[in-house]
Amino acid sequence: MPEVIFPGPEGRLQGRYQPAGKPRPPVAIVLHPHPQAGGTMNNAITLALYQMFVKRGFATLRFNFRGVGRSEGSFDNGVGELSDAASALDWLQALNPESSGTWVAGYSFGAWIGMQLLMRRPEVKGFISIAPPANLYDFGFLAPCPSSGIIVQGTSDEVVTEPAVQKLVDKLKTQRHITIDYEKIEGANHFYTNEMDELMGTVEGYLDRRLLSGK
């Protein structure tokens, strides 16, 4: 997984990019948790999501938000980080101009940024959101949510409260033309300390079903 440096809104951004090795691959971008809580592109869940897409033949990018690792700039409370994600997706799509589909995956803070990115990018085919912080940030921008995806939440998460995520899911499920899968991981904390295999089994199963259906 070669390191890449690409232009962002506030200077260079550092990432890891794996080309697909086949024509017209689907592309995927993976967004990491909160920079001020130690989140980086090397976070275990971020890395596992990245590897999941790589194994399935996606051209896949994960990167550090501004001010993290070798990425230039400083933390911007989500506003600048959304611009970073949009720039990263631009870069990824420019390398794969005939992509057969775009996916966005994010964990915690990265899930919040990823779901905002959906609203900007109608070409996004599907999303994976792990522990979207519905109790900490406003998700009212999902009006309507433009694409189908899966939301996964631990029932013992001490950072993101499960009832807040359930409320978000209930709201999204009233919308037509999209399907939201919601999976709870029993007993899992915010870091899926003992449930990593169950977490990845859940999202891999979902992605495989979507790829098989071609939708």
C-alpha positions as CSV (number, residue, x, y, z in Angstrom):
1,M,0.0,0.0,0.0
2,P,2.1,2.9,-1.3
3,E,2.1,6.2,0.5
4,V,0.7,9.1,-1.5
5,I,0.8,12.8,-1.0
6,F,-1.9,14.8,-2.8
7,P,-3.2,18.4,-2.7
8,G,-5.8,19.4,-0.2
9,P,-7.5,22.7,0.5
10,E,-4.9,23.7,3.2
11,G,-1.8,22.1,1.7
12,R,-0.7,18.6,1.2
13,L,-2.6,15.5,2.5
14,Q,-0.9,12.2,3.3
15,G,-2.6,9.0,2.4
16,R,-2.3,5.3,1.5
17,Y,-3.6,4.3,-1.9
18,Q,-4.0,0.9,-3.4
19,P,-4.7,0.8,-7.1
20,A,-7.1,-2.0,-8.3
21,G,-5.0,-3.6,-11.0
22,K,-8.1,-4.0,-13.3
23,P,-9.9,-1.6,-15.6
24,R,-13.0,0.4,-14.5
25,P,-12.7,-0.6,-10.8
26,P,-15.1,0.6,-8.1
27,V,-13.4,3.2,-5.8
28,A,-13.6,3.6,-2.0
29,I,-12.5,6.2,0.4
30,V,-12.1,5.5,4.1
31,L,-12.3,8.2,6.8
32,H,-10.7,8.0,10.2
33,P,-11.9,9.0,13.7
34,H,-11.5,12.3,15.5
35,P,-8.1,13.8,15.0
36,Q,-8.1,15.4,18.5
37,A,-8.8,12.0,20.1
38,G,-5.8,10.3,18.4
39,G,-7.6,9.3,15.2
40,T,-5.4,8.6,12.2
41,M,-5.6,6.7,9.0
42,N,-3.8,3.9,10.8
43,N,-6.6,3.4,13.3
44,A,-7.4,-0.3,13.5
45,I,-11.0,-0.1,12.2
46,T,-10.0,2.4,9.5
47,L,-7.3,0.0,8.3
48,A,-9.6,-3.0,8.4
49,L,-12.2,-1.2,6.3
50,Y,-9.4,-0.2,3.8
51,Q,-8.2,-3.8,3.6
52,M,-11.8,-5.0,3.1
53,F,-12.2,-2.9,0.0
54,V,-8.7,-3.7,-1.4
55,K,-9.4,-7.4,-1.2
56,R,-12.6,-6.9,-3.2
57,G,-10.8,-5.2,-6.1
58,F,-11.6,-1.6,-5.2
59,A,-9.1,1.2,-5.9
60,T,-9.0,2.3,-2.3
61,L,-7.7,5.4,-0.4
62,R,-7.4,6.2,3.2
63,F,-5.8,9.5,4.3
64,N,-5.0,11.7,7.3
65,F,-7.2,14.7,7.8
66,R,-5.5,18.1,8.0
67,G,-3.0,18.4,10.9
68,V,-2.7,14.6,11.3
69,G,0.6,12.8,10.5
70,R,2.2,14.5,7.5
71,S,-1.0,16.2,6.4
72,E,-0.7,20.0,6.5
73,G,-3.1,22.4,8.1
74,S,-4.9,22.3,11.5
75,F,-8.1,20.8,12.9
76,D,-11.2,22.7,11.7
77,N,-14.1,21.2,13.7
78,G,-15.3,19.2,10.7
79,V,-15.7,22.0,8.2
80,G,-12.2,21.7,6.7
81,E,-12.2,18.0,7.2
82,L,-15.2,17.7,4.9
83,S,-13.3,19.7,2.3
84,D,-10.3,17.4,2.8
85,A,-12.5,14.4,2.1
86,A,-13.9,16.0,-1.0
87,S,-10.4,16.8,-2.3
88,A,-9.4,13.2,-1.6
89,L,-12.3,11.8,-3.5
90,D,-11.5,14.2,-6.4
91,W,-8.0,12.8,-6.5
92,L,-9.1,9.2,-6.3
93,Q,-11.7,9.7,-9.1
94,A,-9.1,11.5,-11.3
95,L,-6.9,8.4,-11.1
96,N,-9.9,6.2,-11.9
97,P,-12.0,8.2,-14.4
98,E,-14.0,5.3,-15.6
99,S,-14.8,3.9,-12.1
100,S,-17.8,1.6,-11.9
101,G,-19.0,3.0,-8.6
102,T,-18.0,5.0,-5.5
103,W,-18.2,4.0,-1.9
104,V,-17.6,6.0,1.3
105,A,-16.7,4.4,4.6
106,G,-16.1,6.1,8.0
107,Y,-15.7,5.4,11.6
108,S,-17.0,7.7,14.4
109,F,-16.0,11.3,13.4
110,G,-15.1,9.8,10.0
111,A,-18.7,8.5,9.7
112,W,-20.1,12.0,10.3
113,I,-17.8,13.4,7.6
114,G,-18.5,10.6,5.3
115,M,-22.3,11.0,5.5
116,Q,-21.9,14.7,4.8
117,L,-19.8,13.8,1.7
118,L,-22.7,11.7,0.4
119,M,-24.8,14.9,0.2
120,R,-22.2,16.6,-2.0
121,R,-21.5,13.6,-4.2
122,P,-24.5,12.1,-6.0
123,E,-22.3,9.5,-7.6
124,V,-21.7,7.7,-4.2
125,K,-23.3,4.3,-4.6
126,G,-23.1,3.1,-1.0
127,F,-21.8,3.9,2.4
128,I,-20.6,2.2,5.6
129,S,-20.9,4.1,8.8
130,I,-19.5,2.7,12.0
131,A,-20.5,4.4,15.3
132,P,-21.8,7.6,13.6
133,P,-21.8,10.2,16.5
134,A,-25.4,11.1,16.4
135,N,-25.4,12.3,20.0
136,L,-22.5,14.6,19.4
137,Y,-23.2,16.2,16.0
138,D,-26.2,17.2,14.0
139,F,-27.1,14.8,11.2
140,G,-30.0,16.9,10.0
141,F,-28.2,17.5,6.7
142,L,-29.4,14.0,5.6
143,A,-32.5,15.4,4.1
144,P,-32.9,13.2,2.2
145,C,-30.1,10.7,2.5
146,P,-29.0,10.2,-1.2
147,S,-27.8,6.6,-1.1
148,S,-28.2,3.2,0.6
149,G,-25.8,2.0,3.2
150,I,-25.2,0.2,6.5
151,I,-24.9,1.7,10.0
152,V,-23.2,-0.4,12.7
153,Q,-23.3,0.5,16.4
154,G,-22.1,-1.2,19.6
155,T,-24.7,-1.5,22.4
156,S,-22.2,-0.6,25.1
157,D,-20.6,2.3,23.3
158,E,-19.5,4.9,25.9
159,V,-18.8,7.6,23.4
160,V,-21.7,7.3,20.9
161,T,-25.0,6.4,22.5
162,E,-27.0,3.7,20.8
163,P,-30.4,5.3,21.3
164,A,-29.2,8.4,19.4
165,V,-28.0,6.2,16.5
166,Q,-31.3,4.3,16.6
167,K,-33.2,7.6,16.3
168,L,-31.1,8.6,13.3
169,V,-31.7,5.2,11.6
170,D,-35.5,5.5,12.3
171,K,-35.5,8.9,10.6
172,L,-33.5,7.7,7.6
173,K,-35.7,4.6,7.2
174,T,-38.8,6.7,6.5
175,Q,-37.2,7.9,3.2
176,R,-38.1,6.3,-0.1
177,H,-35.7,4.9,-2.7
178,I,-32.9,4.0,-0.3
179,T,-32.4,1.1,2.1
180,I,-30.6,1.6,5.4
181,D,-29.3,-1.6,7.1
182,Y,-28.8,-1.2,10.9
183,E,-26.8,-3.7,12.8
184,K,-26.1,-3.6,16.6
185,I,-23.1,-5.4,18.0
186,E,-24.1,-6.6,21.4
187,G,-21.7,-5.5,24.2
188,A,-19.3,-3.7,21.9
189,N,-17.7,-0.5,23.2
190,H,-16.7,2.4,20.9
191,F,-13.5,0.7,20.0
192,Y,-14.9,-2.8,19.4
193,T,-12.1,-4.1,21.6
194,N,-13.4,-7.7,21.7
195,E,-15.8,-7.6,18.8
196,M,-13.6,-6.7,15.9
197,D,-14.2,-10.0,14.1
198,E,-18.0,-9.6,14.4
199,L,-17.8,-6.0,13.3
200,M,-15.9,-6.8,10.1
201,G,-17.9,-9.9,9.4
202,T,-21.0,-7.7,9.5
203,V,-19.7,-5.0,7.1
204,E,-18.0,-7.5,4.8
205,G,-21.3,-9.5,4.5
206,Y,-23.2,-6.4,3.7
207,L,-20.7,-5.2,1.1
208,D,-20.6,-8.6,-0.6
209,R,-24.4,-8.7,-0.8
210,R,-24.5,-5.3,-2.4
211,L,-21.7,-6.2,-4.9
212,L,-23.5,-9.4,-5.8
213,S,-26.8,-7.6,-6.4
214,G,-25.0,-5.0,-8.5
215,K,-27.1,-2.3,-6.8
